[in-house]
Amino acid sequence: MLQKTPLNRLHRELGARMVEFGGWDMPVQYRGVIDEHLAVRNAAGLFDVSHMGEIEVRGPGALALIQELTVNDASLLVNGQVQYSAFCYPHGGTVDDVTLYRFDTEHFMFCVNASNSDKDFAWMEEVLEEGDFEGVSIRNLSADFAQLALQGPAADAILGRLTDTDLGGISYYHFFEGLVAGTPAIISRTGYTGEAGFELYFTPGAAEEIWTSLLEVGAEDGLAPVGLGARDTLRLEMKYALYGHELSSEISPLEAGLGWIVKLDKDGFIGREALLRQRREGLSRKLVGLVLTEPGVPRAEYPVFAAGKEVGIVTSGTMSPSLRVGIGLALVDIEQAGVGTPLEVGIRQRRVSARVVKTPFIRK
């Protein structure tokens, strides 16, 4: 049986088209992907992301456990700061990409991908049991949180009508704990769209009230409910990874172009030796951005060719609502990864011309 977020009833009342996503019944669109995408770029959009998972880490040894679990350096965080990171297997493949929240020296929280929350928690438990981490406890709190993402240029103005929190005082990738529509919430200046905005965490029982209140106070600014379809096109324009596409158990963060989060000078994290070897020996493949130079839309798993030879595969693709051209991310042989390299994408029975471009596809 599909899991449902606390807003499932309201999505259906709004006429959303519902689909299965990672074991959840989720809205893919309300009035259309292009309209919803442009609403976020030009005004604001409201996303139900309550399917995402939350895992708490507490105790004197919390940081030590996190340092072993993650590729980034969590010791650099201060209270109220967020860090993008990843978990890796010993062979260098990715368990999941995550965001890490530091509340204090002994209290942290991971936000993990919906379809991975049980797997991530089990993996964390295994690492905890096999190690020596002073007084550490981990809890899967996914059922204790609803989560909304309010994204777009008008996000600050809209949220400001429902909270007394000084939103201007929340820097990018930082968070405060405050009230939203009278409900205690984590207010995080993070997102998956490339636009200004917030991700809000709060008790599931308040989800309908906060969702409805935001749509009401944001109506004058053009706030629109947004589904998974536009969430995907927005993140793709920014070259943000989606687990199962740009990252997987067989794709390392280095191959996915996330070397900036991999701190190889940090001792002891799981996967470090494999990632060091990749860095030392050089990558054999790399994630690149593609723009089609003739009509067509690249889709995940379409083959990529160079000079008649198959050299890679599309991991994600779409018709960009902002650029009005087919764009995609592709994992290709390192020899074909240079910006400007001409390639072809196999779309049904034809090969469509493309070229490697700098990413993100749009600059924000």
C-alpha positions as CSV (number, residue, x, y, z in Angstrom):
1,M,0.0,0.0,0.0
2,L,1.3,3.5,-0.9
3,Q,2.1,5.8,2.0
4,K,0.3,9.1,2.1
5,T,1.5,12.5,3.4
6,P,-0.8,14.5,5.8
7,L,-1.8,16.6,2.8
8,N,-3.1,13.9,0.5
9,R,-6.7,14.9,0.9
10,L,-6.0,18.6,0.0
11,H,-3.9,17.6,-3.0
12,R,-6.9,15.7,-4.4
13,E,-9.3,18.6,-3.6
14,L,-7.0,20.9,-5.6
15,G,-7.3,18.5,-8.6
16,A,-3.7,17.2,-8.5
17,R,-2.7,14.3,-10.6
18,M,-1.3,11.8,-8.2
19,V,1.4,9.2,-9.0
20,E,3.5,6.7,-7.1
21,F,6.9,8.0,-6.1
22,G,9.3,6.1,-3.9
23,G,6.4,4.2,-2.3
24,W,4.4,7.4,-1.7
25,D,1.2,8.7,-3.3
26,M,2.4,12.1,-4.5
27,P,1.1,15.0,-6.6
28,V,3.0,15.2,-9.9
29,Q,1.2,18.4,-11.1
30,Y,-1.8,20.6,-10.5
31,R,-2.3,23.0,-13.4
32,G,0.7,21.9,-15.5
33,V,4.5,21.4,-15.1
34,I,5.5,24.4,-17.2
35,D,3.1,26.8,-15.4
36,E,4.2,25.5,-12.0
37,H,7.9,25.7,-12.9
38,L,7.6,29.3,-14.1
39,A,5.6,30.2,-11.0
40,V,8.6,29.2,-8.9
41,R,11.1,31.0,-11.1
42,N,9.0,34.2,-11.3
43,A,7.0,34.3,-8.0
44,A,6.7,31.4,-5.6
45,G,5.7,27.7,-5.4
46,L,4.7,25.5,-2.5
47,F,5.8,21.9,-2.4
48,D,4.7,19.0,-0.2
49,V,7.9,17.2,0.6
50,S,6.6,15.4,3.7
51,H,7.7,12.1,2.1
52,M,11.4,13.0,2.9
53,G,12.9,11.2,5.9
54,E,14.4,12.7,9.1
55,I,16.9,10.8,11.3
56,E,18.1,12.2,14.6
57,V,21.6,11.6,16.0
58,R,22.2,12.5,19.7
59,G,24.9,12.0,22.3
60,P,28.5,12.9,23.2
61,G,29.8,10.8,20.3
62,A,27.3,12.1,17.7
63,L,29.9,14.1,15.8
64,A,32.3,11.2,15.7
65,L,29.6,8.9,14.2
66,I,28.6,11.5,11.7
67,Q,32.2,12.0,10.6
68,E,32.5,8.3,9.9
69,L,29.2,8.2,8.1
70,T,29.6,11.3,5.8
71,V,32.0,12.4,3.1
72,N,31.8,16.1,4.1
73,D,33.4,17.6,7.2
74,A,30.7,18.1,9.8
75,S,33.2,19.5,12.3
76,L,33.0,22.8,10.4
77,L,29.3,23.3,11.3
78,V,28.1,25.7,13.9
79,N,24.8,25.6,15.7
80,G,22.0,26.4,13.3
81,Q,23.9,25.5,10.2
82,V,23.1,22.9,7.5
83,Q,25.5,20.9,5.4
84,Y,25.0,19.0,2.1
85,S,26.8,15.7,2.3
86,A,26.6,12.0,1.3
87,F,26.9,8.5,2.7
88,C,29.1,6.1,0.8
89,Y,29.7,2.4,0.7
90,P,33.2,1.1,1.2
91,H,33.6,0.7,-2.6
92,G,32.8,4.4,-3.2
93,G,29.2,4.1,-4.4
94,T,26.6,6.3,-2.8
95,V,24.2,5.1,-0.1
96,D,22.3,8.5,-0.2
97,D,22.8,12.2,-0.5
98,V,21.7,14.1,2.6
99,T,21.4,17.4,4.4
100,L,22.7,17.5,7.9
101,Y,21.4,20.0,10.6
102,R,23.4,20.9,13.7
103,F,21.3,22.0,16.7
104,D,24.2,21.7,19.2
105,T,27.3,19.7,19.8
106,E,25.3,16.6,20.8
107,H,22.2,17.0,18.6
108,F,22.1,16.6,14.8
109,M,19.4,15.7,12.3
110,F,19.7,14.2,8.8
111,C,17.2,14.8,6.1
112,V,17.3,11.9,3.7
113,N,15.6,10.8,0.5
114,A,12.2,9.3,0.9
115,S,12.8,6.0,-0.7
116,N,16.0,5.6,1.2
117,S,15.0,6.4,4.8
118,D,14.6,2.9,6.0
119,K,17.8,1.7,4.2
120,D,19.7,4.7,5.5
121,F,18.6,4.1,9.1
122,A,19.5,0.4,9.0
123,W,22.9,1.3,7.5
124,M,23.5,3.9,10.2
125,E,22.5,1.4,12.9
126,E,24.9,-1.1,11.6
127,V,27.8,1.4,11.7
128,L,26.8,2.5,15.2
129,E,26.7,-1.1,16.5
130,E,30.1,-1.9,15.0
131,G,31.9,1.2,16.3
132,D,32.7,2.8,19.6
133,F,30.7,6.0,19.8
134,E,30.1,7.4,23.3
135,G,26.5,7.6,24.4
136,V,25.1,7.9,20.8
137,S,21.4,7.2,20.0
138,I,19.8,7.4,16.6
139,R,16.1,7.6,15.9
140,N,14.1,7.5,12.7
141,L,11.7,10.5,13.2
142,S,10.3,10.5,9.6
143,A,6.8,9.9,10.9
144,D,7.1,12.8,13.3
145,F,7.6,15.5,10.7
146,A,5.7,17.0,7.8
147,Q,7.8,19.1,5.5
148,L,6.9,21.9,3.1
149,A,9.2,23.8,0.7
150,L,8.4,27.4,-0.1
151,Q,10.5,28.5,-3.0
152,G,10.8,31.5,-5.3
153,P,11.6,35.2,-5.3
154,A,8.5,36.0,-3.2
155,A,9.1,33.3,-0.6
156,D,10.5,35.7,2.1
157,A,7.6,38.1,1.8
158,I,5.0,35.3,1.9
159,L,6.5,33.4,4.9
160,G,7.0,36.7,6.7
161,R,3.2,37.1,7.0
162,L,3.0,33.9,9.1
163,T,6.0,34.2,11.4
164,D,7.7,36.6,13.7
165,T,11.1,35.1,13.0
166,D,13.6,37.5,11.4
167,L,13.9,35.7,8.1
168,G,16.5,38.1,6.9
169,G,18.7,36.8,9.7
170,I,18.7,33.3,8.3
171,S,21.7,32.9,6.0
172,Y,21.8,30.4,3.1
173,Y,22.1,26.8,4.5
174,H,21.2,27.9,8.1
175,F,18.1,27.5,10.1
176,F,16.1,28.9,13.0
177,E,13.5,27.3,15.3
178,G,10.4,29.5,15.4
179,L,6.6,29.6,14.9
180,V,4.8,29.4,11.5
181,A,1.1,30.1,11.7
182,G,1.5,29.5,15.5
183,T,3.1,26.1,15.2
184,P,6.7,25.4,16.3
185,A,8.8,24.7,13.2
186,I,12.3,24.4,11.9
187,I,12.7,27.2,9.3
188,S,15.6,26.3,7.0
189,R,16.9,28.5,4.2
190,T,17.5,25.5,1.9
191,G,15.8,24.1,-1.2
192,Y,16.0,22.1,-4.4
193,T,15.1,24.7,-7.0
194,G,18.0,27.2,-7.2
195,E,15.6,29.9,-6.0
196,A,15.4,31.8,-2.7
197,G,13.2,30.1,-0.2
198,F,12.7,27.8,2.8
199,E,12.1,24.2,3.9
200,L,9.8,24.0,6.9
201,Y,9.7,21.0,9.3
202,F,6.8,20.7,11.8
203,T,4.3,18.2,13.4
204,P,2.2,16.4,10.8
205,G,-1.0,17.5,12.6
206,A,-0.4,21.1,11.6
207,A,0.2,20.3,7.9
208,E,-3.2,21.2,6.5
209,E,-3.4,24.5,8.4
210,I,0.1,25.7,7.4
211,W,-0.4,24.6,3.8
212,T,-3.7,26.4,3.5
213,S,-2.4,29.5,5.3
214,L,0.6,29.8,3.1
215,L,-1.5,29.5,-0.1
216,E,-4.0,32.1,1.3
217,V,-1.4,34.8,2.3
218,G,0.7,34.1,-0.9
219,A,-2.2,34.4,-3.3
220,E,-1.5,38.1,-4.0
221,D,2.1,37.2,-4.9
222,G,1.2,34.4,-7.3
223,L,2.0,31.5,-5.0
224,A,1.1,28.2,-6.6
225,P,1.0,24.6,-5.4
226,V,3.7,22.7,-7.2
227,G,4.1,19.0,-7.9
228,L,6.9,16.5,-8.5
229,G,7.0,17.2,-12.2
230,A,8.2,20.9,-11.8
231,R,10.3,19.9,-8.8
232,D,12.3,17.7,-11.2
233,T,12.6,20.3,-14.0
234,L,13.6,23.0,-11.5
235,R,16.4,20.9,-9.9
236,L,17.6,19.6,-13.3
237,E,18.1,23.2,-14.6
238,M,20.4,23.6,-11.6
239,K,22.2,20.3,-12.0
240,Y,21.1,19.1,-8.6
241,A,21.5,15.3,-8.2
242,L,18.5,13.0,-7.8
243,Y,19.3,9.7,-6.1
244,G,18.8,6.8,-8.4
245,H,19.7,8.9,-11.4
246,E,22.9,11.0,-10.9
247,L,23.8,9.1,-7.7
248,S,23.5,5.4,-6.8
249,S,25.2,2.5,-5.2
250,E,27.3,2.3,-8.4
251,I,27.9,6.1,-8.9
252,S,30.3,7.9,-6.6
253,P,30.0,11.5,-5.5
254,L,33.2,12.2,-7.5
255,E,31.7,10.8,-10.7
256,A,28.5,12.8,-10.1
257,G,30.5,16.1,-9.9
258,L,30.2,16.4,-6.2
259,G,33.9,16.5,-5.4
260,W,33.3,19.8,-3.5
261,I,31.5,17.9,-0.7
262,V,34.1,15.1,-0.5
263,K,36.8,16.0,2.1
264,L,39.5,13.4,1.4
265,D,41.7,15.1,4.0
266,K,39.3,14.0,6.7
267,D,40.4,10.7,8.2
268,G,38.3,7.5,8.5
269,F,35.0,8.0,6.7
270,I,33.4,5.1,5.0
271,G,34.4,5.0,1.3
272,R,37.4,7.2,1.7
273,E,40.0,4.7,0.4
274,A,37.9,4.0,-2.7
275,L,37.4,7.7,-3.4
276,L,41.1,8.4,-2.8
277,R,41.8,5.7,-5.4
278,Q,39.4,7.3,-7.9
279,R,41.0,10.7,-7.4
280,R,44.6,9.3,-7.7
281,E,43.9,7.1,-10.8
282,G,41.5,9.5,-12.4
283,L,37.9,9.1,-13.2
284,S,36.8,6.9,-16.1
285,R,33.4,8.6,-16.4
286,K,31.9,11.9,-15.4
287,L,28.5,13.5,-15.1
288,V,28.0,16.3,-17.7
289,G,25.3,18.7,-18.8
290,L,23.9,18.3,-22.4
291,V,21.9,20.7,-24.5
292,L,20.3,19.3,-27.6
293,T,21.1,21.3,-30.8
294,E,18.1,20.0,-32.7
295,P,14.5,19.2,-31.7
296,G,14.1,16.5,-29.1
297,V,13.8,15.7,-25.4
298,P,16.5,13.5,-23.7
299,R,15.1,11.1,-21.1
300,A,16.7,8.9,-18.4
301,E,18.5,5.8,-19.8
302,Y,18.7,7.1,-23.4
303,P,22.2,6.2,-24.8
304,V,24.8,8.8,-25.6
305,F,27.1,8.5,-28.6
306,A,30.3,10.1,-29.9
307,A,31.5,9.4,-33.4
308,G,29.2,6.5,-33.8
309,K,30.3,4.8,-30.5
310,E,28.1,4.5,-27.4
311,V,30.0,6.5,-24.7
312,G,27.4,7.0,-21.9
313,I,23.9,7.2,-20.7
314,V,21.4,10.0,-19.9
315,T,20.6,10.1,-16.2
316,S,17.9,12.7,-16.3
317,G,16.4,14.9,-19.0
318,T,13.6,17.2,-19.9
319,M,12.4,20.1,-22.1
320,S,13.6,23.1,-20.0
321,P,10.7,25.4,-19.3
322,S,13.1,28.3,-18.8
323,L,15.4,27.7,-21.9
324,R,12.8,26.1,-24.2
325,V,15.3,23.5,-25.3
326,G,16.0,19.9,-24.5
327,I,18.5,19.5,-21.6
328,G,19.9,16.5,-19.8
329,L,22.5,15.2,-17.4
330,A,24.6,12.2,-18.7
331,L,27.3,10.0,-17.3
332,V,29.8,9.8,-20.1
333,D,33.4,8.5,-20.7
334,I,35.8,11.0,-19.4
335,E,37.3,11.6,-22.9
336,Q,33.9,13.0,-24.0
337,A,33.3,15.2,-20.9
338,G,34.8,18.4,-22.0
339,V,32.7,21.5,-22.5
340,G,31.8,21.9,-26.1
341,T,32.2,18.2,-27.0
342,P,29.7,17.2,-29.7
343,L,27.6,14.2,-28.8
344,E,24.4,12.5,-29.9
345,V,21.5,11.2,-27.8
346,G,19.6,8.1,-29.0
347,I,16.0,9.1,-29.0
348,R,13.8,6.2,-30.2
349,Q,15.1,5.3,-33.7
350,R,17.2,8.4,-34.3
351,R,20.3,10.1,-33.0
352,V,19.8,13.7,-32.0
353,S,22.8,16.1,-31.9
354,A,23.9,17.6,-28.6
355,R,26.8,19.3,-27.0
356,V,28.4,19.3,-23.5
357,V,27.8,22.7,-21.8
358,K,28.7,24.4,-18.5
359,T,26.3,23.8,-15.7
360,P,24.0,24.8,-14.1
361,F,22.0,25.3,-17.2
362,I,20.7,28.6,-15.8
363,R,22.5,31.1,-13.5
364,K,20.8,32.2,-10.4
